[in-house]
């Protein structure tokens, strides 16, 4: 079955689909970068309009966004503005076999910095433990909580959310 057929039948992107969104290994080594895991061609562009650097771009309103990694500074402003929760930031330069993944979080209660939680994959299955290293919220974040979790580096393809239980 092709990747997009799997996405359509399960609602979950394949690893190949995700890998095709990543920047070059050279860019990944420079610091945080945004990933637009957006596969729906719908009229939506808050990620584009929220990017002060012009890094998030769309060919036209009904196309999926893409990132110009020469312009992306990894500020994560677009993460809180994506109504589809499809935008997140990865930082592979943390060290000690760890990475940070920053994502929108619209559940209660909101975790606190230092909490140890379960890292979840796209289907909601536990894939490992995560430490919460940053929690941003408020008007600057478009009233969406933006959480940064630190996970083992091998979870880069899988960890996308958390469970406090």
Secondary structure, 3 states (H helix, E strand, C coil): CCHHHHHHHHCCCCHHHHHCCCCCHHHHCCCCEEEECCCCCCCCCHHHHHCCCCCEECCCCCCCCEECCCCCCCCCHHHHHCCCCCEEEEEEEEECCEEEEEEEECCCCCCCCCCEEEEECCCCCEEEEEEEEEEECCHHHCCCEEEEEEEEHHHHHCCCEEECC
